[in-house]
Amino acid sequence: MELNEIEHKNFVKKKFDLIVKKYDLVNLIGSLGQDYLWRKKVALVLKKTPTPILDLCCGPFTLSLALLKERPCPIFALDFSLEMLFYGKTKLSEKEKYFIYPVCADAEILPFKSETFGTLSIAFGLRNLSNKEKALEEFYRVLKPEGVLAILEFSLPKVFIFKKIYLFYLTKYLPLLGKLLTGDKEAYQYLAESIQKFPPPEELKKTLLKIGFKEVIYEYFTLGIVTFYLAIKGKS
Ligand SMILES: C[S@@+](CC[C@H](N)C(=O)[O-])C[C@H]1O[C@@H](n2cnc3c(N)ncnc32)[C@H](O)[C@@H]1O
């Protein structure tokens, strides 16, 4: 059944609200620890990019904390799930609380003035947004000239045999693991579907260039199951 934008948003929010406390654990087990390395690589690339930083679809601050580890500077961490933000706060040390500013809002309608942020990051969030192009335009709007947008997102492996194995893992094994750990199989079936529907890297690159980003590069991680994109806004 096709959902409209509002229904899709409510569905996504409900699903993430339900798995909050087990979110990091399923990531760790499901990716065999790779997810930690993916976020670390992103954090290293963003070590010297312009500030302030806005981490979109931050969940329980998973990427925000990886970024903070590499550079102690204020990070605005935005998610529309209050449950995620509340749970994320319980993970923070006193020092980390000083640097992370949680914002509860919709990533598709950002509550910020144009040209506010030097760097925007979004890890495993873009796939969940109802209108991806509109959201990317919104990201472009709040970035300062020469600002940087970093996107980490799932993709499908290029090598045929590995793609087959991965699709089996994604559609059969992961929903079972998710059910076992969180009690919600549907959330992980949704994950598998959303990965398959997400545009391939070359297509996303074209969309980013169309929106106005001056330079877009991407790199595959772990045989292409994840792609890291870096888009730079031109001087205005
Ligand atoms: C897969 S989690 C990613 C969490 C984190 N970035 C990470 O690195 O693991 C996706 C997050 O996006 C949030 N989200 C989905 N749609 C959103 C929207 N329209 N606005 C804000 N947050 C959204 C969900 O609540 C969830 O916490």
The ligand as an SDF file (V2000), in Angstrom:
LIG
                    3D

 27 29  0  0  0  0  0  0  0  0999 V2000
   18.1630    5.2850   11.0510 C   0  0  0  0  0  0  0  0  0  0  0  0
   18.0410    6.5590   12.2510 S   0  0  0  0  0  0  0  0  0  0  0  0
   19.6190    7.3520   12.1050 C   0  0  0  0  0  0  0  0  0  0  0  0
   20.1840    7.7800   13.4130 C   0  0  0  0  0  0  0  0  0  0  0  0
   21.6050    8.3210   13.4100 C   0  0  0  0  0  0  0  0  0  0  0  0
   21.7790    9.3970   12.4750 N   0  0  0  0  0  0  0  0  0  0  0  0
   22.6490    7.2680   13.1390 C   0  0  0  0  0  0  0  0  0  0  0  0
   23.7180    7.6230   12.6600 O   0  0  0  0  0  0  0  0  0  0  0  0
   22.4420    6.1050   13.4520 O   0  0  0  0  0  0  0  0  0  0  0  0
   16.9750    7.6790   11.4250 C   0  0  0  0  0  0  0  0  0  0  0  0
   16.4520    8.7910   12.3220 C   0  0  0  0  0  0  0  0  0  0  0  0
   15.7730    9.7400   11.4880 O   0  0  0  0  0  0  0  0  0  0  0  0
   14.6860   10.2600   12.1980 C   0  0  0  0  0  0  0  0  0  0  0  0
   13.7600   10.8540   11.2150 N   0  0  0  0  0  0  0  0  0  0  0  0
   13.0730   10.2100   10.2380 C   0  0  0  0  0  0  0  0  0  0  0  0
   12.3440   11.0990    9.5300 N   0  0  0  0  0  0  0  0  0  0  0  0
   12.6050   12.3290   10.0680 C   0  0  0  0  0  0  0  0  0  0  0  0
   12.1700   13.6450    9.7670 C   0  0  0  0  0  0  0  0  0  0  0  0
   11.3020   13.8810    8.7720 N   0  0  0  0  0  0  0  0  0  0  0  0
   12.6390   14.6700   10.5110 N   0  0  0  0  0  0  0  0  0  0  0  0
   13.5160   14.4440   11.5330 C   0  0  0  0  0  0  0  0  0  0  0  0
   13.9500   13.2210   11.8820 N   0  0  0  0  0  0  0  0  0  0  0  0
   13.5060   12.1670   11.1440 C   0  0  0  0  0  0  0  0  0  0  0  0
   14.1290    9.0700   12.9750 C   0  0  0  0  0  0  0  0  0  0  0  0
   13.3480    9.4690   14.0870 O   0  0  0  0  0  0  0  0  0  0  0  0
   15.4160    8.3400   13.3720 C   0  0  0  0  0  0  0  0  0  0  0  0
   15.8450    8.7360   14.6530 O   0  0  0  0  0  0  0  0  0  0  0  0
  1  2  1  0
  2  3  1  0
  2 10  1  0
  3  4  1  0
  4  5  1  0
  5  6  1  0
  5  7  1  0
  7  8  2  0
  7  9  1  0
 10 11  1  0
 11 12  1  0
 11 26  1  0
 12 13  1  0
 13 14  1  0
 13 24  1  0
 14 15  1  0
 14 23  1  0
 15 16  2  0
 16 17  1  0
 17 18  1  0
 17 23  2  0
 18 19  1  0
 18 20  2  0
 20 21  1  0
 21 22  2  0
 22 23  1  0
 24 25  1  0
 24 26  1  0
 26 27  1  0
M  CHG  2   2   1   9  -1
M  END
$$$$
